[in-house]
Amino acid sequence: MSPIMLRQFWSLVESAHSHIPLTLDDQGLEQWLLRQVRSERSLNRDETNVLSAYIQTRLPLIRDLAEEHQPSC
């Protein structure tokens, strides 16, 4: 994955952390994140596959970051 894509992905996670739908299962959350990235830039098949694999390995961290920023009930 290119450093630019990596920065864009984490910037997206940081800006959307309070809106990340934590009720989704892992596959649903992965697809949601991919859609968010695709709304900002086009991805070819290889980029999508690499980013998808990366997201899968980082889902626990992404969920932790999002949970920290969810409004308290």
Secondary structure, 3 states (H helix, E strand, C coil): CCHHHHHHHHHHHHHHHHHCCCCCCHHHHHHHHHHHHHHHCCCCHHHHHHHHHHHHHHHHHHHHHHHHCCCCC
